[in-house]
């Protein structure tokens, strides 16, 4: 370790950064498509392997989208190693990765840009998604869906 033994402040900073580096970071966005369905996009950064996975799914109602989002987050948390193995380590076999995601109702998101307006969640790898985390996410996504309606009403 490069820190001096008596420099506790530096050690605390190092430990804090090490702790934050081991959290999976999720960005979630929602929008309505032309058919009126809710398109939920999730971009997850897995720091243990330093890679990003982007997925999406469609839902017919906002409540169904939130239920499916909870299921998707659980799936992405529990299957990090499998997803990395088939998505990065064995990238030539992306067909299997896509099939694996399809089982969970997800599709690979090939779009390169992610919406600037999103909600964020950070979770310890391989841990279940605590229910209390989903409340603020639900509110944040509801605001994203409602924002365009408010703008149109003012026209």
The 8 nearest C-alpha neighbors of each residue, nearest first, counted from 0:
[[1, 2, 3, 10, 4, 13, 9, 14],
 [0, 2, 3, 4, 10, 9, 13, 6],
 [3, 1, 0, 4, 6, 9, 10, 5],
 [2, 4, 6, 5, 1, 7, 0, 9],
 [5, 3, 6, 2, 7, 10, 0, 1],
 [6, 4, 3, 7, 2, 8, 10, 9],
 [7, 5, 3, 8, 4, 9, 10, 2],
 [8, 6, 10, 9, 5, 11, 4, 3],
 [7, 9, 11, 10, 6, 12, 13, 5],
 [8, 10, 12, 11, 7, 6, 13, 2],
 [11, 9, 7, 13, 12, 8, 14, 6],
 [12, 10, 14, 8, 13, 9, 15, 7],
 [11, 13, 15, 9, 10, 14, 16, 8],
 [14, 12, 10, 16, 11, 15, 17, 9],
 [13, 15, 17, 11, 12, 16, 18, 10],
 [16, 14, 12, 18, 17, 13, 11, 19],
 [15, 17, 19, 13, 18, 14, 20, 12],
 [16, 18, 14, 20, 15, 19, 13, 21],
 [19, 17, 15, 16, 20, 21, 14, 22],
 [18, 20, 16, 21, 17, 22, 15, 14],
 [21, 19, 17, 18, 22, 16, 46, 47],
 [20, 22, 19, 18, 46, 123, 47, 23],
 [23, 21, 123, 122, 20, 19, 121, 124],
 [22, 24, 45, 122, 121, 44, 124, 123],
 [23, 25, 121, 44, 43, 120, 22, 122],
 [26, 24, 43, 120, 119, 42, 121, 27],
 [25, 27, 119, 42, 41, 118, 117, 43],
 [28, 26, 41, 118, 117, 40, 119, 25],
 [27, 29, 117, 40, 39, 118, 41, 140],
 [30, 28, 39, 38, 140, 40, 37, 144],
 [31, 29, 38, 37, 144, 32, 39, 28],
 [30, 32, 37, 36, 35, 38, 33, 29],
 [31, 33, 35, 34, 36, 37, 30, 38],
 [34, 32, 35, 31, 36, 37, 30, 38],
 [33, 35, 32, 36, 31, 37, 59, 38],
 [36, 34, 32, 33, 31, 37, 59, 60],
 [37, 35, 59, 31, 32, 34, 58, 38],
 [36, 38, 31, 58, 57, 30, 59, 39],
 [37, 39, 57, 30, 29, 56, 31, 36],
 [40, 38, 29, 55, 56, 28, 37, 57],
 [41, 39, 55, 28, 27, 54, 29, 38],
 [42, 40, 27, 54, 26, 53, 55, 43],
 [41, 43, 53, 26, 25, 52, 54, 27],
 [42, 44, 25, 52, 24, 51, 45, 41],
 [43, 45, 51, 24, 23, 50, 46, 25],
 [44, 46, 23, 50, 49, 47, 48, 51],
 [47, 45, 49, 48, 21, 44, 20, 23],
 [48, 46, 49, 45, 21, 50, 20, 23],
 [47, 49, 46, 50, 45, 83, 51, 44],
 [50, 48, 46, 47, 45, 51, 44, 83],
 [51, 49, 45, 48, 44, 46, 52, 83],
 [50, 52, 44, 43, 45, 53, 42, 49],
 [53, 51, 43, 42, 44, 54, 50, 107],
 [54, 52, 42, 108, 41, 107, 43, 51],
 [55, 53, 107, 108, 41, 106, 40, 105],
 [56, 54, 40, 106, 39, 105, 108, 41],
 [55, 57, 105, 39, 38, 106, 104, 40],
 [56, 58, 38, 37, 39, 36, 59, 55],
 [59, 57, 64, 37, 60, 36, 63, 38],
 [58, 60, 36, 37, 63, 57, 61, 64],
 [61, 59, 63, 62, 58, 64, 37, 36],
 [60, 62, 64, 63, 65, 37, 59, 58],
 [63, 61, 65, 64, 60, 66, 67, 59],
 [62, 64, 66, 60, 65, 61, 58, 67],
 [63, 65, 61, 67, 58, 62, 66, 68],
 [66, 64, 68, 62, 67, 63, 69, 61],
 [67, 65, 63, 69, 68, 64, 62, 70],
 [66, 68, 70, 64, 69, 65, 71, 63],
 [69, 67, 65, 71, 70, 66, 64, 72],
 [68, 70, 66, 72, 67, 71, 65, 73],
 [69, 71, 67, 73, 68, 72, 74, 66],
 [72, 70, 68, 74, 73, 69, 67, 75],
 [73, 71, 75, 69, 74, 70, 76, 68],
 [72, 74, 76, 70, 71, 75, 128, 77],
 [73, 75, 71, 77, 72, 76, 78, 70],
 [74, 76, 72, 78, 73, 77, 79, 71],
 [77, 75, 125, 73, 74, 78, 79, 72],
 [78, 76, 125, 74, 75, 79, 73, 126],
 [77, 79, 81, 75, 80, 76, 74, 82],
 [78, 80, 82, 81, 76, 77, 75, 83],
 [79, 81, 83, 82, 78, 84, 77, 85],
 [82, 80, 84, 78, 83, 79, 85, 86],
 [81, 83, 79, 85, 80, 84, 86, 78],
 [82, 84, 86, 80, 87, 81, 85, 79],
 [85, 83, 88, 81, 82, 86, 87, 89],
 [86, 84, 89, 82, 96, 83, 87, 88],
 [85, 87, 83, 90, 82, 84, 96, 89],
 [88, 86, 90, 83, 89, 84, 85, 82],
 [87, 89, 84, 90, 85, 86, 83, 91],
 [88, 90, 85, 87, 91, 92, 84, 86],
 [91, 89, 87, 86, 92, 93, 88, 85],
 [90, 92, 89, 93, 94, 86, 87, 88],
 [91, 93, 90, 94, 89, 95, 85, 96],
 [94, 92, 96, 95, 90, 91, 97, 86],
 [95, 93, 97, 92, 96, 98, 91, 99],
 [96, 94, 98, 93, 97, 92, 99, 85],
 [95, 97, 93, 99, 98, 94, 85, 86],
 [96, 98, 100, 94, 95, 99, 101, 93],
 [99, 97, 101, 95, 100, 96, 94, 102],
 [98, 100, 96, 97, 101, 102, 95, 103],
 [101, 99, 105, 97, 103, 102, 98, 106],
 [100, 102, 104, 98, 105, 103, 99, 106],
 [101, 103, 100, 99, 104, 98, 105, 97],
 [102, 104, 101, 100, 105, 71, 74, 99],
 [105, 103, 101, 102, 100, 56, 106, 71],
 [106, 104, 100, 101, 56, 103, 55, 54],
 [105, 107, 54, 55, 101, 100, 108, 56],
 [108, 106, 54, 53, 109, 97, 55, 105],
 [107, 109, 54, 53, 110, 55, 106, 40],
 [108, 110, 107, 111, 53, 54, 106, 112],
 [111, 109, 108, 112, 113, 53, 107, 54],
 [110, 112, 109, 113, 108, 53, 114, 42],
 [113, 111, 110, 114, 115, 109, 108, 53],
 [112, 114, 115, 111, 110, 42, 28, 40],
 [115, 113, 116, 112, 117, 28, 29, 40],
 [114, 116, 117, 113, 28, 112, 118, 26],
 [117, 115, 114, 28, 118, 143, 113, 27],
 [116, 118, 28, 27, 26, 115, 119, 114],
 [119, 117, 27, 26, 139, 136, 28, 140],
 [118, 120, 26, 25, 27, 117, 121, 24],
 [121, 119, 25, 24, 122, 26, 118, 132],
 [120, 122, 24, 23, 22, 25, 119, 123],
 [123, 121, 22, 23, 124, 120, 24, 126],
 [122, 124, 22, 126, 23, 21, 125, 121],
 [125, 123, 126, 23, 22, 122, 76, 21],
 [124, 126, 76, 77, 123, 127, 79, 78],
 [127, 125, 124, 123, 128, 76, 77, 122],
 [128, 126, 129, 73, 125, 76, 77, 122],
 [127, 129, 73, 130, 126, 72, 132, 122],
 [130, 128, 131, 132, 127, 133, 126, 122],
 [129, 131, 132, 133, 128, 134, 69, 127],
 [130, 132, 133, 129, 134, 135, 128, 136],
 [133, 131, 130, 134, 129, 135, 136, 128],
 [132, 134, 136, 131, 130, 135, 137, 129],
 [135, 133, 137, 136, 132, 131, 138, 130],
 [136, 134, 138, 137, 133, 139, 132, 131],
 [137, 135, 133, 139, 134, 138, 118, 140],
 [136, 138, 134, 140, 135, 139, 133, 141],
 [139, 137, 141, 135, 136, 140, 142, 134],
 [140, 138, 136, 142, 141, 137, 118, 135],
 [139, 141, 143, 137, 142, 138, 136, 29],
 [142, 140, 138, 144, 143, 139, 137, 145],
 [141, 143, 145, 139, 140, 144, 146, 138],
 [144, 142, 140, 141, 146, 145, 139, 29],
 [143, 145, 141, 142, 146, 30, 140, 29],
 [144, 146, 142, 148, 143, 147, 141, 149],
 [145, 147, 149, 143, 148, 144, 142, 150],
 [148, 146, 150, 149, 145, 151, 144, 143],
 [149, 147, 151, 145, 150, 146, 152, 144],
 [150, 148, 152, 146, 151, 147, 153, 145],
 [149, 151, 147, 153, 148, 152, 146, 154],
 [152, 150, 148, 154, 153, 149, 147, 146],
 [153, 151, 149, 150, 154, 148, 147, 146],
 [152, 154, 151, 150, 149, 148, 147, 146],
 [153, 151, 152, 150, 149, 148, 147, 146]]
